[in-house]
Structures are given as C-alpha cells and as structure tokens.
Amino acid sequence: MKRVAFIFPGQGSQEVGMGKGMYENYESARRSFEQADELLDTTLTTLMFEGPVEELTNTENAQPALLLTSAVINQALNDEGIYPVVTAGHSLGEYSALVASGAISLEEALPLVQTRGRLMEKAYPKGQGAMAAVLGLSRDEIEKVIHSVNLLDEVVDIANLNCPGQIVISGTKNGIETISESLKEAGAKRVILLNVSGPFHSRLMKAAAEQFAEALEQVNLVDANIPVYANVTANQVKSYDEIKDLLIQQLYSPVRFEETIEHLLQDELDAIVEVGNGKVLTGLVKKVNRRTKTFTIQDPESLQLFIDWYKEES
C-alpha cells in the first residue's frame, strides 16, 4: 500500500466554481453540500458555483467553502479505500486536515470555521489591517528589519513561513506600508500586499482567539486517528487537548508551513497530495524539494488520475 500525505489549502485558494465537478458527479458530495447549506443557514453552494467572487472571498464564506471542497474530495478518496498516513493544512486548511484525521466531524467543523471567519473579520477594523508577501529574504533578515525600523505604535509580525524566500508579514496597514521600503532596501525582491481583509496570524488576532476559545468548547473534538501537523509547532499532534490549544494559538501565531513540508519529506512518503481547490501548496512543496512526487486533486478528473496511480501495482 502506498504511503501518502494529504495537505489542505487555506484562504486565498477559493474561486467561483470550486467543488462543482464533485457536486455533479458524486452523491456523497451532493449530500455534503446540501447539509452545509442547512447547517450554515446560507446558500453557500450557490455562492461557490456562481459567485460573486467578492462575496465568496469574505472570510466567513471562504473558510467553510474551502473546508467543504476539501472534505468532499477526501470523502471520495475514502470511499475508494484511500487514506493518508498523515495530514497537514495551511491555516484554515488545518481544519480540513483534522476532519480527514477523524478529530472532528465535517458537521461540527463547518459552523466552527464560519464562526472563526466572522471573529477574524471583526477582530480589527476593516481596512486598517494588512498582510504582505516578502520575497527573497529569510526570517532572520525580516525580523532584523522589523526591529530596526521605528514603527511607533504600529504592529508588524511574521505571519506565514511558506517556503524558502516566501514569507508573509501581518499587522497594521500603516506598519506594513512603513516597513515595505526598508525590506526592499534590505534585499527583498518584492513586497506584495495581499488581498485579505485583516491582519491574520498576528498579535492583533488575540481578541478573536479569546472568543474563538469559547466556540471551541462547544464542539466535540476527539483524538485524531492519524497524526496531523499543527501550524503553530510544525510537529505532529493527535491528542484533542493539544489540538484545541494549538487551534486557539494558531489565530495569532505564524504558520510554519516550510518546516511542516520538511518534516513530511522525512516521513518516507510515496507522494504528497493537495486535496482541495487550487495548487498553491503543491507549489510550496516543489520550492522545498522539486523532486517530490505530488498530486493536486480538485475535480473528478484529477481525482481519477490519482486513484489510478494509487492503485497501480508497485
């Protein structure tokens, strides 16, 4: 049996039309979409298939939409007898990883991430927070610039450690704008403002984390059946108590995805499989090690290609 890891994308991978092929071709997917609309008391399915993209991109919509897409693909794989030996996700994607590992049901995860999205949106005044991708500098180099620039009362934190030469910073809009030129002077190839609605994975999310902790108390988290790499530590977790604590910290802590990939590459895997919309994480994996066997599964065609490979005789 082949050893594979499933990795799950986070916010930013959403697009109009996501999940539609699965809905049209898999009865289990249709049931999940209908259940999601009922659970969330929304027309999420219509929004995912028809847009508008601006509404789909809102955090409280994008998060359940991405989780749902990943979960129905994961279910289709399970129905074929295909299970990962380990899972991981990027930010929101950690919830998809937890569903795939059996630590939380999709029915409980969907309202939870909707709440998470709403709290993140409300945690800081809209338009006053920002995130930016810094290309071409290391974490140490970026932190040196952050500490050397007089930011006064502004905030700039490391938010995502994605892959070599790609790190995201998060904080107040004025802080990000203030530091951008200094980062370029320090050797950054580019500093790109991201199209997000808040300063996620920064200390400005601590108020949201406190409220989210209350929401987490209402869901039935259990020990994972297989290990999940946590964003906060880049280490494997299975205990529900540890999972819960790390999900709270995740809101205001850096996503250590490059380290997670490095650990996955040591797990004697036959392939790393991105399960969900887009190919962002596969690109990050390739930047860490371009020879790694990868698959992206986001529709029935890519699903079948992977199934055929998985069931080939070694």
C-alpha positions in Angstrom: 0.0 0.0 0.0 1.3 3.4 -0.9 2.1 5.9 1.8 0.6 9.3 1.1 0.1 12.6 3.0 -2.9 14.8 2.4 -2.3 18.5 2.6 -5.2 21.0 2.6 -5.2 24.6 1.2 -6.3 27.7 3.2 -7.8 31.0 2.5 -6.8 32.5 -0.9 -7.4 29.3 -2.8 -11.1 30.0 -3.2 -12.6 30.7 -6.7 -16.0 30.7 -8.2 -16.9 27.2 -9.5 -15.0 25.4 -6.8 -16.4 21.9 -5.9 -18.9 22.0 -8.7 -17.5 18.9 -10.5 -17.6 16.9 -7.3 -21.2 18.0 -6.7 -22.3 16.9 -10.2 -20.5 13.6 -10.1 -20.6 12.3 -6.5 -23.7 11.6 -4.5 -21.8 11.9 -1.2 -20.6 15.3 -2.3 -24.2 16.4 -3.1 -25.3 15.4 0.3 -22.5 17.3 2.0 -23.2 20.5 0.0 -26.9 20.3 0.9 -26.0 19.6 4.5 -23.7 22.6 4.6 -26.4 25.0 3.3 -28.7 23.7 6.1 -26.1 23.8 8.8 -24.9 27.3 8.0 -28.3 28.7 7.0 -26.8 30.1 3.8 -26.8 29.5 0.1 -23.1 28.5 0.2 -23.5 26.1 -2.7 -24.9 28.8 -5.0 -22.2 31.2 -3.9 -19.4 28.7 -4.6 -20.8 27.8 -8.0 -22.0 31.2 -9.2 -20.3 33.9 -7.1 -20.0 36.8 -6.9 -16.3 36.4 -6.2 -16.2 39.4 -3.8 -18.8 37.7 -1.5 -17.1 34.3 -1.8 -13.8 35.9 -0.7 -15.3 37.2 2.5 -13.6 35.3 5.3 -16.8 33.9 6.8 -17.7 32.4 3.4 -14.3 31.5 2.0 -13.4 29.4 5.1 -16.4 27.0 5.0 -16.3 26.9 1.2 -12.7 25.7 1.2 -13.3 23.2 4.0 -16.3 21.8 2.2 -14.5 21.3 -1.1 -11.5 19.6 0.6 -13.8 17.4 2.7 -15.9 16.1 -0.2 -12.8 15.2 -2.1 -11.4 13.5 1.0 -14.6 11.5 1.3 -14.5 10.4 -2.3 -10.9 9.1 -1.7 -12.0 7.3 1.5 -14.8 5.7 -0.5 -12.2 4.3 -2.8 -10.3 2.9 0.2 -7.6 5.5 0.1 -6.5 7.1 3.4 -3.4 9.2 4.2 -0.9 8.2 6.8 -0.5 11.8 7.9 -2.3 15.1 7.2 -1.4 18.8 7.3 -3.1 22.1 6.2 -2.2 25.7 5.7 -4.0 27.9 8.3 -7.7 27.2 7.6 -6.6 24.0 5.9 -5.6 22.6 9.3 -9.4 22.1 9.9 -9.7 20.1 6.7 -6.7 18.0 8.0 -8.5 17.5 11.3 -11.7 16.3 9.5 -9.6 13.9 7.4 -7.9 12.6 10.5 -11.2 12.0 12.4 -10.5 14.6 15.1 -13.7 16.5 14.2 -16.7 15.8 12.0 -17.5 17.9 9.0 -20.9 18.7 10.5 -19.2 20.4 13.5 -16.2 21.8 11.6 -18.3 23.8 9.1 -20.1 26.1 11.7 -16.9 26.3 13.6 -14.9 27.7 10.7 -17.8 30.0 9.8 -17.6 31.4 13.4 -13.8 31.6 13.1 -14.1 33.6 9.9 -16.6 36.1 11.5 -14.4 36.6 14.5 -11.3 37.2 12.4 -13.2 39.7 10.3 -14.4 41.6 13.4 -11.1 41.4 15.3 -9.7 44.5 13.8 -11.3 47.4 11.9 -11.7 46.7 8.3 -9.2 48.4 6.1 -6.8 49.1 8.9 -5.0 45.8 8.9 -2.9 44.3 6.1 -0.7 41.4 5.1 2.1 41.3 2.6 4.3 38.6 1.0 8.0 39.3 1.2 10.0 37.6 -1.5 13.7 36.9 -1.3 14.5 37.4 2.4 14.9 35.0 5.3 13.0 35.1 8.6 16.1 36.5 10.4 16.6 39.2 7.8 12.9 40.3 8.0 12.9 40.3 11.8 16.1 42.3 11.8 14.3 45.0 9.7 11.2 44.9 11.9 13.3 45.5 14.9 15.4 48.3 13.3 12.5 50.4 11.9 10.8 52.8 14.3 7.2 51.6 13.9 5.9 53.8 16.8 2.5 52.3 17.7 2.2 50.2 14.6 2.4 46.4 14.5 4.2 44.1 12.1 4.6 40.4 12.8 5.8 37.3 10.9 2.6 35.5 9.8 3.4 32.7 7.3 6.7 30.9 6.8 5.7 29.3 3.5 8.9 28.2 1.7 12.4 29.5 1.1 12.2 33.1 0.0 8.5 33.5 0.6 7.4 34.8 4.0 4.2 36.7 4.8 4.1 39.6 7.3 0.9 40.9 9.0 -0.1 43.9 11.1 -1.5 47.4 10.9 -1.8 48.8 7.4 0.4 51.7 8.3 3.0 49.4 9.8 3.2 47.2 6.7 3.5 50.3 4.4 6.1 51.8 6.6 8.3 48.7 6.6 7.9 47.8 2.9 10.6 50.2 1.6 13.0 49.1 4.4 12.5 45.5 3.4 13.3 46.3 -0.3 16.4 48.2 0.8 17.4 45.1 2.8 17.3 43.0 -0.4 13.7 41.8 -0.7 12.9 41.2 -4.4 9.3 42.2 -3.9 6.9 43.1 -1.2 3.3 42.3 -2.4 0.2 43.4 -0.5 -2.2 40.6 -0.2 -6.0 40.8 -0.9 -7.1 40.0 2.6 -9.5 41.7 5.0 -7.4 41.6 8.1 -4.1 41.2 9.9 -4.3 37.4 10.3 -1.8 35.4 12.2 -0.6 38.5 14.1 -0.9 39.6 17.7 -3.9 41.7 16.5 -5.9 38.5 16.4 -5.6 37.7 20.1 -9.0 39.2 20.9 -10.5 36.9 18.3 -8.6 33.9 19.7 -10.2 34.5 23.2 -13.7 34.5 21.7 -12.8 31.5 19.5 -11.7 29.5 22.5 -15.3 29.7 23.8 -16.7 28.4 20.4 -14.2 25.5 20.5 -15.6 24.5 23.9 -18.9 23.8 22.2 -17.6 21.2 19.7 -16.7 17.6 20.1 -13.0 17.3 19.4 -11.5 13.8 19.8 -8.1 12.3 19.4 -7.0 12.1 15.8 -6.8 8.7 14.2 -3.7 9.6 12.3 -1.1 12.4 13.0 -1.8 16.0 12.0 0.9 18.5 11.6 0.0 21.6 13.6 0.7 25.0 12.1 1.9 26.5 15.3 4.6 23.9 16.0 5.1 22.2 12.7 5.0 19.0 14.7 2.6 16.0 14.7 -0.3 16.1 17.2 -3.1 13.5 17.9 -4.4 14.5 21.4 -7.6 16.5 21.3 -6.5 18.7 24.2 -3.3 19.7 22.4 -5.2 20.2 19.1 -7.6 22.5 20.9 -4.9 24.6 22.5 -3.0 24.9 19.2 -6.1 25.9 17.2 -6.5 28.9 19.6 -2.8 29.9 19.3 -3.0 29.4 15.5 -5.0 32.6 15.1 -2.2 34.9 16.3 0.9 32.7 15.6 3.0 32.2 12.5 2.0 29.3 10.1 5.2 27.3 10.0 4.5 25.6 6.7 8.0 25.3 5.3 9.0 23.3 8.4 5.9 21.1 8.0 6.9 20.3 4.4 10.5 19.5 5.6 9.0 17.1 8.2 6.7 15.5 5.6 9.7 14.9 3.4 11.2 12.8 6.2 8.1 10.6 6.5 9.0 8.1 3.8 6.0 9.0 1.7 5.3 7.9 -1.8 3.5 11.2 -2.6 2.2 14.4 -1.1 -1.3 15.1 -2.2 -3.0 18.5 -2.2 -6.7 17.9 -1.6 -8.9 20.8 -2.3 -9.1 23.8 -4.6 -6.0 25.2 -6.3 -2.4 24.3 -6.4 -0.8 26.7 -4.0 0.6 24.2 -1.5 1.9 21.9 -4.3 4.0 24.9 -5.5 5.3 25.4 -2.0 6.3 21.7 -1.7 8.2 21.9 -5.0 10.1 25.0 -3.8 11.3 23.0 -0.8 12.1 19.9 -2.9 11.3 19.9 -6.6 11.8 16.1 -7.0 9.0 15.3 -4.5 6.1 13.3 -6.1 3.0 15.4 -5.8 -0.6 15.4 -6.9 -3.3 18.1 -6.8 -6.9 16.9 -6.6 -9.7 19.4 -7.1 -12.1 17.8 -9.5 -13.2 14.4 -10.8 -10.6 14.3 -13.5 -7.6 14.9 -11.2 -9.2 12.6 -8.6 -9.3 9.7 -11.1 -5.7 10.3 -12.1 -4.6 10.0 -8.5 -6.8 6.9 -7.9 -5.3 5.2 -11.0 -1.7 5.9 -9.7 -2.5 4.8 -6.2 -4.0 1.5 -7.2 -1.2 0.7 -9.7 0.9 -2.3 -8.7 4.2 -1.0 -7.3 
